[in-house]
């Protein structure tokens, strides 16, 4: 049996962990630069706040409605996510981290013999333990396939009688759920696919499950055929216990305000290079080329989008080398007098650091550089991000993205630890 554990309104719930006064109240988390809504508590949804809604002209109205706004605090969310995942490892040795707030667990054969009520109690135990250890509410869906587990998790969150846990362990139960699930709510069915399925008179998950898999494959692909098999209780998708290595790594951000100052853009691209290189080293990869991107505001008539691809002299994960090459590209891309709103960098042609194809005439990255990068990563891991960084990233960073409503990183920074009054 597969078990899917999904945190409820994850970003908003993270903000409520250290603010118990906000539990049960409307909370909204904003995107970079506080532009759009990216997460909403159930109470905020009930007030009509839409996903990805612009808050440019609604901030005052939201505050009048009693909605508490927060800027995105990704270090806090990442740390609380890691705590949830660590807790879930207590219930199964075989797990797949699907996203920052979702994890698949595989319940071993001993759990297959359990009756439905026992599985339900086990799911309740998972839910209660996660809340006890992290104060984050979750929904638990248990079923014989990953696709059915997704449907079960959706039921756990939307059907009050389920109390946060839904077990679909028989054809009668999952057929009841499929009959009430629109086809566009099925995991893996995009809006484009659902429109094409509507042309075939298929509107619900039950109708898709009853369709001929081979005929559907002729209209779509093997992935939709597998979804049909999964909906009928035949597991086609296994756990991906080892995360897939990224083939490209991008890091881009909008500035707090438009800028035409070359120094500000150079500092930004240096910071983004460092962040991308850190991700590169985390997955033990090297890059052979990089892409530098620069954007002006899309609302202006003289919209300017520029890019440049640079070939590295040898595969590398050296922040200093990649930052220098990116800064050189920015100097060539910047058009004097143009105000830019966003910059970014992409690391391309990634290869494994363990299995390098060396050049006869190029020694590649030096051992001293490897040691330097390891020391930088170790210091930042122990003492927090940006404890040590390349000077080219700047000190004051007036261009940094706007975060007017950011909460403290309670679990990630020593100077922001919560205070307890007894």
Buried (B, 14 or more C-beta within 10 A) or exposed (E): BBBBBBBBBBBBBBBBBBBEEBBEBBBBBBBBBBBBBBBBBBBBBEBEBEEEBEBEEBBEEBEEEEBBBBBBBEBBBBBBBEBBBEBBEEBBEEBBBBEBBBBBBBBEEEBEEBEEEEBBBBBBEBBEBBBEBBBBBBBBBBBBBBBBBBBBBBBBBEEEEBEBBBBBBEEEBBBBBBEBBEBBBBBBBEEEBBEBBEEBEBBBBBBBBBBEBEEBBEEBEEEBBBBBBBBBBEBBBEBEEEEEEBEEBBBBBBBBEBBBEBEBBBBBBBBBBBBBBBBBBEBEBBBBBBBBBBBBBEEEEEEBEBEBEBEBEBBBBBBBBBBBBBBBBBEEBBEEEBBBBBBBBBBBBBBEBEEEEEEEEEEBBEEEBBEBBEEBBEEBEEEBBEEEBBEBBBEEEEBBBBBEBBBBBBBBBEEBEEEEEE
